[in-house]
């Protein structure tokens, strides 16, 4: 399998060092990607480098996932407007454990296999290197002129905040990672996002000058949405791979809501579907875009890849609850946790349990919970067939709300019109 050819048609190659494609065709090659341990979970921005490692392993090569315990203490300045907050050892160790657990879901770490994935931590080789040793044995091989020529450095030096010496040394530290892995594990290739090209090339240069060897590199483009906004951000911040930070339902919904043009790119980058299947999907989508076949398949593939089949099935079920009509029974089948996942972000109102003990007419219920501002507004909405309780249409103003309707003995879902939901918490 020609890995570079495969990644090129998927739109996953931007910069590539001469000889890289030939090296990958010649022999099983060990390659690495670095992950920044600034949090205890990776987010969807990390999916591209993860997928690079997965494609690499599927093509028969050996992936190394480097978690930067040492570089995380410095902070990568590449194309950042200001210096990052430094993390302490305890926080870094916690974050590394979380990232390792996630990567083990995507890569095959079986040591019996010749191309088994490995986790490495650059703190392991940096902790015993003194400052004097580093500037004597490493610093002398790379000139300041060379370091300052990098775009990531020039932009910061031209900005208002400048750049600290700590950050300036980052590319040397990352370069040494490549040199160490080259000498210790015969690692000949580094991959990463295009913002890392300067740091990566410093590593290949260090391998050449300090070890007299040849190293290779390629980067993938940084993703942006078709409208130019940043990929992977929502109103609530990052879309995390950790189900406790971003529920599988929210994760599924993120991909389901992708714009058409973005979906055409993402289906190539984020799935393992082959070219023929993707071309057919895009053609089919263009013929009936309202069916959102492309988004549905994208959401399916990614939710299963990150969270598994069961969570995908729940995400579909949850979507049916909010966007389909005949879902009263599905709603009743949800656990409390599942219900709250589905209703995350939905306005919530509290109501006293004693008030519905003997039943409460729907008009008073809507007004007293605050879902509607007055009884007259509530009456009008009910008379216009605009209210559903637990996905069941309210047929008249004499309808009652009582404790038999409680979901998980605690909740009532009120729907106004087609899309406005309110969750009443009965205490």
MARTI-178224 format. One record per residue (C-alpha): residue number from 1; x, y, z; residue in one letter. Coordinates in steps of 0.05 Angstrom, whole numbers, plus 5000, padded with zeros to 4 digits. Layout:
BEGIN
+-----+------+------+------+------+
|  nr |    u |    v |    w | rest |
+-----+------+------+------+------+
| NUM |    X |    Y |    Z |    A |
...
+-----+------+------+------+------+
// end
This chain:
BEGIN
+-----+------+------+------+------+
|  nr |    u |    v |    w | rest |
+-----+------+------+------+------+
|   1 | 5000 | 5000 | 5000 |    X |
|   2 | 5026 | 5069 | 4981 |    X |
|   3 | 5011 | 5108 | 5045 |    X |
|   4 | 5027 | 5176 | 5016 |    X |
|   5 | 4983 | 5163 | 4955 |    X |
|   6 | 4926 | 5142 | 5000 |    X |
|   7 | 4934 | 5204 | 5044 |    X |
|   8 | 4940 | 5251 | 4985 |    X |
|   9 | 4872 | 5235 | 4955 |    X |
|  10 | 4843 | 5243 | 5024 |    X |
|  11 | 4871 | 5313 | 5028 |    X |
|  12 | 4917 | 5295 | 5087 |    X |
|  13 | 4985 | 5316 | 5059 |    X |
|  14 | 5010 | 5388 | 5056 |    X |
|  15 | 5086 | 5392 | 5063 |    X |
|  16 | 5130 | 5332 | 5049 |    X |
|  17 | 5205 | 5322 | 5051 |    X |
|  18 | 5237 | 5293 | 4988 |    X |
|  19 | 5247 | 5218 | 4994 |    X |
|  20 | 5191 | 5207 | 5045 |    X |
|  21 | 5146 | 5168 | 4997 |    X |
|  22 | 5204 | 5125 | 4973 |    X |
|  23 | 5225 | 5109 | 5045 |    X |
|  24 | 5155 | 5085 | 5062 |    X |
|  25 | 5153 | 5041 | 5000 |    X |
|  26 | 5222 | 5012 | 5014 |    X |
|  27 | 5213 | 4982 | 5084 |    X |
|  28 | 5173 | 4980 | 5148 |    X |
|  29 | 5186 | 5049 | 5176 |    X |
|  30 | 5178 | 5074 | 5247 |    X |
|  31 | 5144 | 5142 | 5251 |    X |
|  32 | 5118 | 5186 | 5306 |    X |
|  33 | 5068 | 5241 | 5322 |    X |
|  34 | 5072 | 5285 | 5383 |    X |
|  35 | 5012 | 5300 | 5427 |    X |
|  36 | 5009 | 5361 | 5473 |    X |
|  37 | 4986 | 5340 | 5544 |    X |
|  38 | 4951 | 5406 | 5560 |    X |
|  39 | 4888 | 5368 | 5580 |    X |
|  40 | 4870 | 5297 | 5603 |    X |
|  41 | 4832 | 5285 | 5539 |    X |
|  42 | 4846 | 5295 | 5466 |    X |
|  43 | 4794 | 5332 | 5424 |    X |
|  44 | 4772 | 5325 | 5352 |    X |
|  45 | 4829 | 5370 | 5330 |    X |
|  46 | 4874 | 5312 | 5351 |    X |
|  47 | 4836 | 5263 | 5307 |    X |
|  48 | 4877 | 5279 | 5245 |    X |
|  49 | 4944 | 5261 | 5276 |    X |
|  50 | 4912 | 5200 | 5308 |    X |
|  51 | 4886 | 5179 | 5240 |    X |
|  52 | 4955 | 5190 | 5209 |    X |
|  53 | 4982 | 5138 | 5259 |    X |
|  54 | 4924 | 5090 | 5245 |    X |
|  55 | 4935 | 5095 | 5169 |    X |
|  56 | 5010 | 5086 | 5180 |    X |
|  57 | 4999 | 5022 | 5221 |    X |
|  58 | 4947 | 4995 | 5171 |    X |
|  59 | 5000 | 5005 | 5116 |    X |
|  60 | 5047 | 4959 | 5155 |    X |
|  61 | 5091 | 5012 | 5189 |    X |
|  62 | 5105 | 5022 | 5263 |    X |
|  63 | 5072 | 5081 | 5299 |    X |
|  64 | 5100 | 5117 | 5359 |    X |
|  65 | 5055 | 5164 | 5398 |    X |
|  66 | 5097 | 5214 | 5436 |    X |
|  67 | 5063 | 5248 | 5495 |    X |
|  68 | 5104 | 5309 | 5512 |    X |
|  69 | 5116 | 5307 | 5586 |    X |
|  70 | 5178 | 5351 | 5577 |    X |
|  71 | 5153 | 5396 | 5520 |    X |
|  72 | 5087 | 5404 | 5558 |    X |
|  73 | 5126 | 5439 | 5613 |    X |
|  74 | 5150 | 5491 | 5562 |    X |
|  75 | 5091 | 5500 | 5515 |    X |
|  76 | 5094 | 5502 | 5439 |    X |
|  77 | 5095 | 5574 | 5414 |    X |
|  78 | 5079 | 5556 | 5342 |    X |
|  79 | 5030 | 5607 | 5314 |    X |
|  80 | 5005 | 5624 | 5384 |    X |
|  81 | 4992 | 5697 | 5402 |    X |
|  82 | 5019 | 5691 | 5472 |    X |
|  83 | 5058 | 5644 | 5518 |    X |
|  84 | 5021 | 5584 | 5545 |    X |
|  85 | 5010 | 5571 | 5619 |    X |
|  86 | 5062 | 5521 | 5644 |    X |
|  87 | 5037 | 5457 | 5676 |    X |
|  88 | 5063 | 5423 | 5738 |    X |
|  89 | 5088 | 5351 | 5739 |    X |
|  90 | 5027 | 5323 | 5774 |    X |
|  91 | 4979 | 5354 | 5724 |    X |
|  92 | 5022 | 5331 | 5666 |    X |
|  93 | 5024 | 5259 | 5692 |    X |
|  94 | 4948 | 5259 | 5700 |    X |
|  95 | 4938 | 5286 | 5629 |    X |
|  96 | 4987 | 5235 | 5600 |    X |
|  97 | 4949 | 5177 | 5631 |    X |
|  98 | 4883 | 5202 | 5601 |    X |
|  99 | 4914 | 5210 | 5532 |    X |
| 100 | 4947 | 5142 | 5534 |    X |
| 101 | 4881 | 5108 | 5551 |    X |
| 102 | 4848 | 5142 | 5491 |    X |
| 103 | 4903 | 5125 | 5442 |    X |
| 104 | 4899 | 5052 | 5462 |    X |
| 105 | 4828 | 5050 | 5433 |    X |
| 106 | 4853 | 5069 | 5363 |    X |
| 107 | 4921 | 5036 | 5355 |    X |
| 108 | 4944 | 4963 | 5362 |    X |
| 109 | 4995 | 4959 | 5419 |    X |
| 110 | 5002 | 4883 | 5416 |    X |
| 111 | 5078 | 4872 | 5428 |    X |
| 112 | 5076 | 4806 | 5390 |    X |
| 113 | 5067 | 4844 | 5325 |    X |
| 114 | 5128 | 4873 | 5290 |    X |
| 115 | 5093 | 4940 | 5277 |    X |
| 116 | 5061 | 4945 | 5346 |    X |
| 117 | 5046 | 5016 | 5368 |    X |
| 118 | 5085 | 5045 | 5426 |    X |
| 119 | 5075 | 5103 | 5473 |    X |
| 120 | 5136 | 5145 | 5490 |    X |
| 121 | 5144 | 5205 | 5536 |    X |
| 122 | 5200 | 5255 | 5524 |    X |
| 123 | 5205 | 5270 | 5598 |    X |
| 124 | 5238 | 5201 | 5604 |    X |
| 125 | 5299 | 5223 | 5564 |    X |
| 126 | 5300 | 5297 | 5583 |    X |
| 127 | 5296 | 5289 | 5658 |    X |
| 128 | 5369 | 5270 | 5664 |    X |
| 129 | 5398 | 5320 | 5614 |    X |
| 130 | 5429 | 5382 | 5646 |    X |
| 131 | 5422 | 5451 | 5615 |    X |
| 132 | 5497 | 5454 | 5602 |    X |
| 133 | 5497 | 5386 | 5568 |    X |
| 134 | 5439 | 5406 | 5524 |    X |
| 135 | 5468 | 5472 | 5499 |    X |
| 136 | 5536 | 5439 | 5487 |    X |
| 137 | 5514 | 5375 | 5453 |    X |
| 138 | 5451 | 5399 | 5418 |    X |
| 139 | 5451 | 5475 | 5413 |    X |
| 140 | 5516 | 5479 | 5375 |    X |
| 141 | 5487 | 5440 | 5316 |    X |
| 142 | 5431 | 5490 | 5301 |    X |
| 143 | 5445 | 5564 | 5287 |    X |
| 144 | 5403 | 5621 | 5314 |    X |
| 145 | 5395 | 5646 | 5242 |    X |
| 146 | 5364 | 5579 | 5225 |    X |
| 147 | 5317 | 5581 | 5284 |    X |
| 148 | 5295 | 5653 | 5271 |    X |
| 149 | 5279 | 5638 | 5198 |    X |
| 150 | 5219 | 5596 | 5219 |    X |
| 151 | 5152 | 5629 | 5206 |    X |
| 152 | 5125 | 5609 | 5274 |    X |
| 153 | 5183 | 5647 | 5308 |    X |
| 154 | 5181 | 5707 | 5261 |    X |
| 155 | 5107 | 5719 | 5274 |    X |
| 156 | 5116 | 5720 | 5349 |    X |
| 157 | 5177 | 5766 | 5346 |    X |
| 158 | 5139 | 5815 | 5302 |    X |
| 159 | 5079 | 5814 | 5350 |    X |
| 160 | 5068 | 5855 | 5413 |    X |
| 161 | 5082 | 5801 | 5464 |    X |
| 162 | 5150 | 5778 | 5436 |    X |
| 163 | 5177 | 5710 | 5454 |    X |
| 164 | 5212 | 5684 | 5517 |    X |
| 165 | 5277 | 5645 | 5513 |    X |
| 166 | 5238 | 5586 | 5541 |    X |
| 167 | 5192 | 5585 | 5480 |    X |
| 168 | 5249 | 5600 | 5432 |    X |
| 169 | 5283 | 5536 | 5453 |    X |
| 170 | 5220 | 5494 | 5439 |    X |
| 171 | 5240 | 5476 | 5368 |    X |
| 172 | 5308 | 5451 | 5394 |    X |
| 173 | 5273 | 5408 | 5446 |    X |
| 174 | 5225 | 5379 | 5395 |    X |
| 175 | 5282 | 5370 | 5346 |    X |
| 176 | 5320 | 5330 | 5399 |    X |
| 177 | 5259 | 5285 | 5407 |    X |
| 178 | 5266 | 5264 | 5335 |    X |
| 179 | 5341 | 5255 | 5343 |    X |
| 180 | 5331 | 5212 | 5406 |    X |
| 181 | 5277 | 5168 | 5373 |    X |
| 182 | 5321 | 5161 | 5311 |    X |
| 183 | 5379 | 5135 | 5352 |    X |
| 184 | 5340 | 5096 | 5404 |    X |
| 185 | 5283 | 5066 | 5362 |    X |
| 186 | 5306 | 5075 | 5290 |    X |
| 187 | 5249 | 5125 | 5279 |    X |
| 188 | 5259 | 5157 | 5211 |    X |
| 189 | 5194 | 5196 | 5201 |    X |
| 190 | 5156 | 5250 | 5238 |    X |
| 191 | 5085 | 5271 | 5221 |    X |
| 192 | 5042 | 5328 | 5246 |    X |
| 193 | 5000 | 5388 | 5230 |    X |
| 194 | 5026 | 5440 | 5181 |    X |
| 195 | 5039 | 5489 | 5239 |    X |
| 196 | 5092 | 5440 | 5263 |    X |
| 197 | 5133 | 5440 | 5198 |    X |
| 198 | 5187 | 5486 | 5225 |    X |
| 199 | 5196 | 5445 | 5289 |    X |
| 200 | 5195 | 5379 | 5250 |    X |
| 201 | 5247 | 5402 | 5199 |    X |
| 202 | 5293 | 5423 | 5257 |    X |
| 203 | 5289 | 5351 | 5279 |    X |
| 204 | 5310 | 5324 | 5211 |    X |
| 205 | 5367 | 5374 | 5210 |    X |
| 206 | 5390 | 5351 | 5278 |    X |
| 207 | 5389 | 5278 | 5256 |    X |
| 208 | 5431 | 5297 | 5196 |    X |
| 209 | 5481 | 5341 | 5233 |    X |
| 210 | 5488 | 5304 | 5299 |    X |
| 211 | 5477 | 5231 | 5278 |    X |
| 212 | 5497 | 5235 | 5205 |    X |
| 213 | 5431 | 5201 | 5187 |    X |
| 214 | 5373 | 5215 | 5141 |    X |
| 215 | 5303 | 5230 | 5169 |    X |
| 216 | 5238 | 5245 | 5134 |    X |
| 217 | 5175 | 5285 | 5148 |    X |
| 218 | 5106 | 5305 | 5122 |    X |
| 219 | 5050 | 5347 | 5150 |    X |
| 220 | 4975 | 5350 | 5140 |    X |
| 221 | 4935 | 5415 | 5130 |    X |
| 222 | 4904 | 5449 | 5189 |    X |
| 223 | 4829 | 5443 | 5182 |    X |
| 224 | 4782 | 5502 | 5174 |    X |
| 225 | 4709 | 5503 | 5159 |    X |
| 226 | 4686 | 5525 | 5090 |    X |
| 227 | 4665 | 5593 | 5120 |    X |
| 228 | 4736 | 5603 | 5146 |    X |
| 229 | 4720 | 5592 | 5220 |    X |
| 230 | 4759 | 5546 | 5265 |    X |
| 231 | 4745 | 5471 | 5260 |    X |
| 232 | 4725 | 5433 | 5322 |    X |
| 233 | 4698 | 5491 | 5363 |    X |
| 234 | 4626 | 5499 | 5385 |    X |
| 235 | 4590 | 5549 | 5430 |    X |
| 236 | 4610 | 5504 | 5488 |    X |
| 237 | 4684 | 5500 | 5468 |    X |
| 238 | 4722 | 5439 | 5445 |    X |
| 239 | 4690 | 5375 | 5422 |    X |
| 240 | 4727 | 5324 | 5465 |    X |
| 241 | 4740 | 5250 | 5453 |    X |
| 242 | 4725 | 5236 | 5527 |    X |
| 243 | 4651 | 5217 | 5534 |    X |
| 244 | 4649 | 5252 | 5603 |    X |
| 245 | 4669 | 5318 | 5571 |    X |
| 246 | 4629 | 5313 | 5506 |    X |
| 247 | 4574 | 5261 | 5508 |    X |
| 248 | 4570 | 5211 | 5449 |    X |
| 249 | 4503 | 5243 | 5431 |    X |
| 250 | 4534 | 5313 | 5428 |    X |
| 251 | 4593 | 5284 | 5389 |    X |
| 252 | 4545 | 5251 | 5339 |    X |
| 253 | 4506 | 5316 | 5332 |    X |
| 254 | 4569 | 5356 | 5318 |    X |
| 255 | 4583 | 5315 | 5255 |    X |
| 256 | 4509 | 5310 | 5236 |    X |
| 257 | 4505 | 5386 | 5234 |    X |
| 258 | 4565 | 5394 | 5187 |    X |
| 259 | 4555 | 5439 | 5127 |    X |
| 260 | 4552 | 5404 | 5059 |    X |
| 261 | 4619 | 5429 | 5033 |    X |
| 262 | 4654 | 5411 | 5098 |    X |
| 263 | 4622 | 5342 | 5099 |    X |
| 264 | 4652 | 5327 | 5030 |    X |
| 265 | 4722 | 5341 | 5057 |    X |
| 266 | 4711 | 5309 | 5126 |    X |
| 267 | 4685 | 5243 | 5097 |    X |
| 268 | 4753 | 5233 | 5063 |    X |
| 269 | 4795 | 5255 | 5122 |    X |
| 270 | 4759 | 5225 | 5182 |    X |
| 271 | 4735 | 5158 | 5156 |    X |
| 272 | 4768 | 5096 | 5126 |    X |
| 273 | 4716 | 5089 | 5071 |    X |
| 274 | 4748 | 5077 | 5003 |    X |
| 275 | 4747 | 5126 | 4945 |    X |
| 276 | 4692 | 5091 | 4906 |    X |
| 277 | 4645 | 5090 | 4967 |    X |
| 278 | 4659 | 5163 | 4982 |    X |
| 279 | 4649 | 5185 | 4910 |    X |
| 280 | 4582 | 5148 | 4908 |    X |
| 281 | 4561 | 5179 | 4974 |    X |
| 282 | 4577 | 5250 | 4949 |    X |
| 283 | 4540 | 5238 | 4884 |    X |
| 284 | 4479 | 5210 | 4921 |    X |
| 285 | 4482 | 5269 | 4970 |    X |
| 286 | 4483 | 5320 | 4914 |    X |
| 287 | 4421 | 5289 | 4883 |    X |
| 288 | 4382 | 5295 | 4949 |    X |
| 289 | 4419 | 5341 | 4997 |    X |
| 290 | 4358 | 5348 | 5042 |    X |
| 291 | 4367 | 5275 | 5064 |    X |
| 292 | 4436 | 5292 | 5091 |    X |
| 293 | 4463 | 5223 | 5074 |    X |
| 294 | 4535 | 5248 | 5076 |    X |
| 295 | 4528 | 5277 | 5145 |    X |
| 296 | 4493 | 5215 | 5172 |    X |
| 297 | 4547 | 5169 | 5146 |    X |
| 298 | 4602 | 5215 | 5172 |    X |
| 299 | 4570 | 5218 | 5241 |    X |
| 300 | 4560 | 5142 | 5241 |    X |
| 301 | 4632 | 5126 | 5222 |    X |
| 302 | 4663 | 5174 | 5272 |    X |
| 303 | 4617 | 5159 | 5331 |    X |
| 304 | 4630 | 5084 | 5323 |    X |
| 305 | 4705 | 5096 | 5315 |    X |
| 306 | 4711 | 5139 | 5378 |    X |
| 307 | 4655 | 5114 | 5423 |    X |
| 308 | 4632 | 5046 | 5396 |    X |
| 309 | 4570 | 5015 | 5364 |    X |
| 310 | 4525 | 5019 | 5426 |    X |
| 311 | 4537 | 5093 | 5437 |    X |
| 312 | 4524 | 5106 | 5363 |    X |
| 313 | 4458 | 5069 | 5367 |    X |
| 314 | 4439 | 5111 | 5428 |    X |
| 315 | 4458 | 5175 | 5393 |    X |
| 316 | 4412 | 5157 | 5335 |    X |
| 317 | 4356 | 5140 | 5384 |    X |
| 318 | 4367 | 5206 | 5420 |    X |
| 319 | 4363 | 5244 | 5355 |    X |
| 320 | 4297 | 5209 | 5339 |    X |
| 321 | 4270 | 5234 | 5405 |    X |
| 322 | 4283 | 5306 | 5388 |    X |
| 323 | 4271 | 5306 | 5313 |    X |
| 324 | 4218 | 5252 | 5301 |    X |
| 325 | 4145 | 5250 | 5320 |    X |
| 326 | 4128 | 5180 | 5345 |    X |
| 327 | 4179 | 5173 | 5400 |    X |
| 328 | 4140 | 5173 | 5466 |    X |
| 329 | 4159 | 5100 | 5481 |    X |
| 330 | 4233 | 5112 | 5465 |    X |
| 331 | 4232 | 5172 | 5512 |    X |
| 332 | 4205 | 5129 | 5569 |    X |
| 333 | 4259 | 5076 | 5557 |    X |
| 334 | 4317 | 5124 | 5572 |    X |
| 335 | 4357 | 5122 | 5637 |    X |
| 336 | 4363 | 5187 | 5675 |    X |
| 337 | 4435 | 5197 | 5650 |    X |
| 338 | 4414 | 5185 | 5577 |    X |
| 339 | 4355 | 5233 | 5584 |    X |
| 340 | 4400 | 5288 | 5612 |    X |
| 341 | 4451 | 5276 | 5556 |    X |
| 342 | 4397 | 5285 | 5504 |    X |
| 343 | 4370 | 5347 | 5539 |    X |
| 344 | 4437 | 5379 | 5551 |    X |
| 345 | 4429 | 5453 | 5535 |    X |
| 346 | 4353 | 5450 | 5537 |    X |
| 347 | 4322 | 5504 | 5583 |    X |
| 348 | 4303 | 5474 | 5651 |    X |
| 349 | 4248 | 5493 | 5699 |    X |
| 350 | 4233 | 5468 | 5770 |    X |
| 351 | 4164 | 5451 | 5795 |    X |
| 352 | 4139 | 5426 | 5863 |    X |
| 353 | 4118 | 5353 | 5864 |    X |
| 354 | 4060 | 5370 | 5910 |    X |
| 355 | 4030 | 5414 | 5855 |    X |
| 356 | 4017 | 5354 | 5809 |    X |
| 357 | 3998 | 5304 | 5864 |    X |
| 358 | 3924 | 5312 | 5847 |    X |
| 359 | 3938 | 5334 | 5775 |    X |
| 360 | 3948 | 5404 | 5746 |    X |
| 361 | 3913 | 5431 | 5685 |    X |
| 362 | 3961 | 5441 | 5627 |    X |
| 363 | 3948 | 5516 | 5621 |    X |
| 364 | 3965 | 5529 | 5694 |    X |
| 365 | 4025 | 5482 | 5689 |    X |
| 366 | 4055 | 5519 | 5630 |    X |
| 367 | 4046 | 5586 | 5663 |    X |
| 368 | 4068 | 5567 | 5733 |    X |
| 369 | 4132 | 5532 | 5710 |    X |
| 370 | 4150 | 5594 | 5670 |    X |
| 371 | 4152 | 5558 | 5603 |    X |
| 372 | 4101 | 5608 | 5578 |    X |
| 373 | 4094 | 5678 | 5608 |    X |
| 374 | 4019 | 5676 | 5623 |    X |
| 375 | 3957 | 5632 | 5623 |    X |
| 376 | 3929 | 5668 | 5563 |    X |
| 377 | 3993 | 5653 | 5523 |    X |
| 378 | 3990 | 5581 | 5547 |    X |
| 379 | 3917 | 5573 | 5529 |    X |
| 380 | 3929 | 5601 | 5459 |    X |
| 381 | 3989 | 5554 | 5447 |    X |
| 382 | 3949 | 5493 | 5469 |    X |
| 383 | 3889 | 5512 | 5427 |    X |
| 384 | 3935 | 5519 | 5366 |    X |
| 385 | 3960 | 5448 | 5377 |    X |
| 386 | 4029 | 5475 | 5394 |    X |
| 387 | 4044 | 5436 | 5458 |    X |
| 388 | 4067 | 5365 | 5469 |    X |
| 389 | 4083 | 5332 | 5536 |    X |
| 390 | 4133 | 5275 | 5534 |    X |
| 391 | 4125 | 5275 | 5458 |    X |
| 392 | 4050 | 5266 | 5462 |    X |
| 393 | 4008 | 5322 | 5432 |    X |
| 394 | 3963 | 5358 | 5482 |    X |
| 395 | 3893 | 5357 | 5452 |    X |
| 396 | 3857 | 5409 | 5495 |    X |
| 397 | 3860 | 5460 | 5551 |    X |
| 398 | 3826 | 5410 | 5598 |    X |
| 399 | 3886 | 5362 | 5594 |    X |
| 400 | 3920 | 5347 | 5660 |    X |
| 401 | 3992 | 5337 | 5681 |    X |
| 402 | 4003 | 5288 | 5738 |    X |
| 403 | 4057 | 5244 | 5769 |    X |
| 404 | 4041 | 5185 | 5722 |    X |
| 405 | 4075 | 5225 | 5667 |    X |
| 406 | 4141 | 5232 | 5704 |    X |
| 407 | 4202 | 5205 | 5667 |    X |
| 408 | 4250 | 5170 | 5716 |    X |
| 409 | 4203 | 5194 | 5771 |    X |
| 410 | 4229 | 5264 | 5763 |    X |
| 411 | 4223 | 5296 | 5694 |    X |
| 412 | 4171 | 5321 | 5645 |    X |
| 413 | 4190 | 5342 | 5574 |    X |
| 414 | 4150 | 5398 | 5545 |    X |
| 415 | 4155 | 5414 | 5471 |    X |
| 416 | 4131 | 5480 | 5440 |    X |
| 417 | 4122 | 5478 | 5365 |    X |
| 418 | 4170 | 5435 | 5325 |    X |
| 419 | 4237 | 5449 | 5358 |    X |
| 420 | 4232 | 5485 | 5425 |    X |
| 421 | 4241 | 5439 | 5484 |    X |
| 422 | 4237 | 5450 | 5559 |    X |
| 423 | 4254 | 5401 | 5614 |    X |
| 424 | 4214 | 5407 | 5678 |    X |
| 425 | 4248 | 5379 | 5740 |    X |
| 426 | 4194 | 5359 | 5790 |    X |
| 427 | 4219 | 5361 | 5862 |    X |
+-----+------+------+------+------+
// end
